[in-house]
């Protein structure tokens, strides 16, 4: 019975690790891919041609500059992602201490 409890704690630890890893990858992936999506949307709005893409690039660059120059916004977005990482690390470590107590 002791081995079954230990195995269940380790399985739960693995599931929590995978879940937080997925969440962090989706968060930072969204931050990276969002400007590309805006370029595609503006390009499609302007007819979906090469001219639309050429016009969309400076528009998205300007929007990126506005986001970058907004005081504290970039730091807030990055800190939120790092808090997700730290929360996941703490939860996985908590499962590790629980596994040691069960063992």
C-alpha positions as CSV (number, residue, x, y, z in Angstrom):
1,X,0.0,0.0,0.0
2,X,2.9,2.3,0.7
3,X,4.3,1.8,-2.8
4,X,0.9,2.6,-4.3
5,X,0.7,5.9,-2.4
6,X,4.2,6.8,-3.4
7,X,3.4,6.0,-7.0
8,X,0.2,8.1,-6.9
9,X,2.1,11.1,-5.5
10,X,4.8,10.8,-8.1
11,X,2.2,10.5,-10.9
12,X,0.4,13.6,-9.6
13,X,3.7,15.4,-9.4
14,X,4.4,14.5,-13.0
15,X,0.9,15.7,-14.1
16,X,1.3,19.0,-12.3
17,X,4.8,19.5,-13.9
18,X,3.4,18.8,-17.4
19,X,0.5,21.1,-16.8
20,X,2.6,24.0,-15.6
21,X,5.1,23.4,-18.4
22,X,2.3,23.6,-21.0
23,X,0.8,26.7,-19.4
24,X,4.1,28.6,-19.5
25,X,4.9,27.5,-23.1
26,X,1.4,28.7,-24.2
27,X,1.8,32.0,-22.3
28,X,5.2,32.9,-23.8
29,X,4.3,31.5,-27.2
30,X,1.3,33.8,-27.3
31,X,3.5,36.8,-26.5
32,X,5.8,35.9,-29.3
33,X,3.2,34.9,-31.9
34,X,0.6,37.7,-31.3
35,X,2.4,40.3,-33.5
36,X,2.6,37.8,-36.3
37,X,-1.1,37.2,-36.0
38,X,-1.8,40.9,-36.2
39,X,0.3,41.2,-39.3
40,X,-1.7,38.4,-41.0
41,X,-5.0,39.9,-39.9
42,X,-4.2,43.4,-41.2
43,X,-2.8,41.9,-44.4
44,X,-6.0,40.0,-45.0
45,X,-8.0,43.1,-44.2
46,X,-6.1,45.0,-46.9
47,X,-6.8,42.3,-49.5
48,X,-4.3,39.6,-48.6
49,X,-1.7,40.7,-51.1
50,X,2.0,41.5,-50.8
51,X,1.1,45.2,-50.6
52,X,-1.2,44.5,-47.6
53,X,1.7,42.7,-45.9
54,X,4.1,45.5,-46.6
55,X,1.7,48.0,-45.1
56,X,0.9,45.8,-42.1
57,X,4.5,45.4,-41.0
58,X,5.0,49.1,-40.1
59,X,1.6,49.2,-38.4
60,X,2.5,46.3,-36.2
61,X,6.0,47.7,-35.6
62,X,4.4,51.0,-34.4
63,X,2.0,49.0,-32.1
64,X,5.0,47.1,-30.7
65,X,6.7,50.4,-30.1
66,X,3.7,51.7,-28.2
67,X,3.6,48.6,-26.1
68,X,7.3,48.8,-25.5
69,X,7.2,52.5,-24.5
70,X,4.3,52.0,-22.1
71,X,5.9,52.3,-18.7
72,X,6.0,48.9,-16.9
73,X,3.9,46.9,-19.4
74,X,6.6,44.7,-20.8
75,X,8.0,44.1,-17.3
76,X,4.5,43.2,-16.1
77,X,4.0,40.7,-18.9
78,X,7.4,39.0,-18.3
79,X,7.0,39.0,-14.5
80,X,3.6,37.3,-14.9
81,X,5.2,34.5,-16.9
82,X,8.0,34.2,-14.4
83,X,5.5,34.0,-11.5
84,X,3.8,31.1,-13.4
85,X,7.2,29.4,-13.6
86,X,7.9,29.9,-9.9
87,X,4.5,28.8,-8.9
88,X,4.9,25.6,-10.9
89,X,8.3,25.0,-9.4
90,X,6.9,25.4,-5.8
91,X,4.0,23.0,-6.5
92,X,6.3,20.3,-8.0
93,X,8.6,20.7,-5.0
94,X,5.7,20.4,-2.6
95,X,4.8,17.1,-4.2
96,X,8.5,16.0,-3.8
97,X,8.3,16.6,0.0
98,X,5.0,14.8,0.2
99,X,6.6,11.8,-1.7
100,X,9.4,11.8,0.8
101,X,7.0,11.7,3.7
102,X,5.0,8.8,2.1
103,X,8.2,6.8,1.3
